Amino acid sequence: MTETVVTAAPGTPVRRVAELMRERNVGSVVLVDGGGVAVGFVTDRDLAMSVLADGHGGEQAAEGHASAPVVTGRPDMHLEEATELMALHGIRRLPVLDDGRLTGIVTLDDIAARTGDLELAHRLTAQITRAALPGFYFHDRGG
């Protein structure tokens, strides 16, 4: 897991969340409340699909465009358990909580880079993409 996680308050404007992503070179920001509890998750895809594509302005609160509840893992999870959770929920990033406190994040890139198992990363990417877009993969394409 990567121990540095970019976070913002739920009321942060989406434009600022996008700026944080650019500044920190990340594709997601975890929204945390005043007590440090993860209450939402905003990805670069969320910004493109939920904010820009729908014509919303950059001053709207990020929490209105975040995924919630946040699917999380634990620091003591085995890699297989984390990847199964990611595939089950169709997510590419898994925030890690220790006693309710955000301590890191596991991403598909982390898995590929740190395990060196490109086959695992490819299989996970395919599973997660299918889970996120089932209609695309399973509808009758005709012909």
N, C-alpha and C positions, 0 to 999 in steps of 0.2 A: 504494500500500500504506500501511497504518497502521504506523508504526514502533514504537509502544508495544504490546507484547504482554503479556498477563497470563499469568504462569507459576506453577507450583507443583511441588514435588517429588512423585514418584510415590506416595510413602507418605502424602501429605496426606489427612486424612479428607475424605470427599465433602461433609460438612456445611461444612467450611472452604472447599472449592472453590465451593460454592454461595454462600457469603458473599462470596467474592472477586468472583464474577460480579455480585452485587447491588451491592457497594461500588464496583466499577469500571464498572458499567453495560455489561457485555459478555455475550455468549452462549456464550463458550468460554474454556477455559483450556488452555494447552499444558503438558504435564508434561515437565519436563526433569530429567535425572539430574545428579549432582554435577559432571560435566564440561561441562554446558551443552548436552548432546545431547537433542533432542526425542525422547522415547520413547513418548508417548501424547498423546491429544487428547480432552478431555472437553467436551461441549456441554451446554447446558441441556436439550436433548432426551434426551441420555444419562442425565442425572440423573432426569428424569421417567420414562423407559421402563425403565432398567436398575436404578435404585435404588428409587424410590418405588413404581412399579407392581409390582415384585417383592417389596415389603415389607422391603427391607434397611434397616438402621439407618444413621445418619449418621456413624458412626465407622469404617466400612470404608474401606480405602485406595482412593484415586481410581484407581490403576492397574488395579484389577479391573473398572472400569466405563468404561475409556477405549478409544478406537479406536486400534489399532496394527496394522501400522506406520503412521507418520504420512506422509501424502502431502504433499510439499513442492514449493515452487517456488524459483526463483532470482531475484535482484534484476534480472538483465539479461533476463528473459523479456519477450517482447512480450505485450501484453494478450490477443491472440488465443490464444497458446499457453497462457497461464494459464487462460483461460476454457475451452479445450478440455480441459485437465487436470481442471478442476473438474467439467465435465459428464461426462467419462469415468468419474470415480470417484464421481459423485453427491454431491459435497461443496459446501457453501456458503462454506467458509472454507479458505484455502490459506496455511499458514505459509510464510514465506520464509526460506531459509537462505543464508548467504554463507560459503563455506568451512566448512560444517558448523555454523555459529553462527547461532542464531535472530536475525533482524534485523527482522522485520516480519510482517505478515499481510495478505492480500488477502481481502476479503469481497464477497459480492454487493452489500451496501449501499455499499461503497467504489466498486464499478464503476458503480452507478447514480448515485451522488452526484457522482463526479468526472468521469465521461465525459458526463453529461447525456443519455446514450443510453438512454431508458427502454425502447425496443423491445429493445435488447440485454439489458438486465436482465430483462425479462419473458421473453424467449426462453430465457435461461440458467436462470431459476427453473423454467420448465416442463421443460426438459431434465433438470435436476438432480432435480426431484421425480419425474419418470418413472424416472430411474435408481435412485433410492432406494426407490421403491415400484412395481417393475414388475408385480407381481401385481395390484395395484389397477387399473392402467391396461390391462393386457393379458389379464385373465382373461375368461372367457365370462360375461357378466352376465345372460344369459337374455333372455327377453322378446321 
